[in-house]
Amino acid sequence: MAARYDSEQKSDQPARTYRANVPQMIEVCSLEELPPGKVRLVRVEDLEIGVINCRGTIYAIEDRCSHDNGPLAEGELDQESCTIECPRHGSRFDLRTGKPKTLPAYLPVDTFPVIIEDNVIKLEVE
């Protein structure tokens, strides 16, 4: 049986307002300012994102170890495996997926789409 909507029916509940999460485009820097092996920290409101050039590919990863909130952007970058090591307890995170490769971390961190436009690195952040 199909539900019927009665336009005359009144409700004591307030109308719901829905707000779509529209991604913001954040300019980081030019490609020349982030050569291979370098990391740049970007702050978007209360979120810190590590923007990393690993062997010529730009990645963006949440700057927070899922084990104890350590600053990933301060860790050692392994360009061969495209991972970054948390400086506190040594968990390594895959820059492509945000997934930890070693313990003690076992939960992934967020990654963000990177767009290169007119030689400028941009992030898409919700």
C-alpha positions in Angstrom: 0.0 0.0 0.0 1.4 3.4 -0.9 1.7 6.2 1.6 -0.6 9.2 1.1 0.6 12.7 1.8 -2.1 15.0 3.1 -1.2 18.6 2.5 -3.8 19.8 5.0 -2.1 17.8 7.8 -0.3 20.0 10.4 2.7 18.9 12.4 4.0 20.2 15.7 7.5 19.4 14.6 9.7 22.1 13.1 10.6 21.7 9.4 14.0 20.0 8.9 16.7 21.9 7.1 19.4 19.9 5.3 22.8 21.3 4.5 24.8 19.5 1.9 28.6 19.2 2.6 29.9 21.1 -0.4 33.7 20.6 -0.8 36.0 23.6 -0.6 38.9 24.0 -2.9 42.0 25.0 -0.9 45.1 26.4 -2.6 48.2 25.0 -1.1 51.2 26.2 -3.1 52.8 25.9 -6.6 54.3 22.6 -7.6 57.7 24.1 -7.6 57.3 24.9 -3.9 56.8 21.3 -3.0 59.6 19.2 -4.6 59.8 15.4 -4.2 60.4 14.3 -0.6 58.9 17.5 0.9 55.9 17.9 3.2 53.8 21.0 3.7 51.2 21.4 6.5 47.9 23.0 5.7 45.3 24.1 8.3 41.6 24.2 7.3 39.5 25.3 10.2 40.3 22.8 12.9 41.8 20.2 10.6 45.5 19.9 9.8 46.5 18.1 6.5 49.9 17.0 5.4 50.5 17.6 1.7 53.3 15.4 0.6 55.3 15.0 -2.7 56.2 11.4 -2.9 58.4 10.7 -6.0 56.5 13.4 -8.0 53.0 12.5 -6.9 51.2 14.8 -4.5 49.2 13.2 -1.7 47.1 14.8 1.1 46.6 13.0 4.4 45.2 13.9 7.8 48.0 15.1 10.0 46.9 12.9 12.9 48.1 9.4 13.9 45.0 7.3 14.6 46.8 5.7 17.5 47.6 8.7 19.7 47.0 11.8 17.5 50.7 12.3 16.8 51.7 14.7 14.0 52.3 12.6 10.9 53.7 15.5 8.9 56.7 15.6 11.3 57.4 11.9 10.7 59.9 10.2 8.3 58.7 9.9 4.7 59.6 6.7 2.9 59.4 7.6 -0.8 60.0 3.9 -2.0 56.8 2.7 -0.3 54.9 6.1 -0.2 54.4 5.9 3.5 55.0 8.2 6.4 56.0 7.2 9.9 54.4 8.6 13.1 57.3 10.2 15.1 55.8 9.0 18.4 55.4 5.2 18.1 56.5 4.3 14.6 53.2 3.4 12.9 53.6 3.8 9.1 50.6 5.1 7.0 50.1 4.6 3.3 49.8 8.0 1.7 47.4 6.7 -1.0 44.8 5.2 1.3 45.5 6.5 4.8 45.7 2.9 6.1 48.3 2.0 8.7 50.9 -0.5 7.6 52.3 -1.2 11.0 51.2 -1.3 14.6 50.3 0.2 17.1 47.8 2.1 14.8 45.1 0.0 13.2 42.6 2.5 12.1 43.0 4.6 8.9 43.3 8.3 8.7 41.5 10.5 6.2 43.0 11.3 2.8 41.9 14.1 0.5 41.6 14.6 -3.2 44.5 16.6 -4.8 44.0 18.6 -7.9 46.8 20.3 -9.9 45.5 23.2 -11.8 47.7 25.8 -13.6 50.7 24.4 -11.7 49.0 25.0 -8.4 48.3 22.3 -5.8 44.8 22.4 -4.5 42.9 20.2 -2.1 39.2 19.2 -2.0 38.1 19.4 1.6 34.6 18.9 3.0 
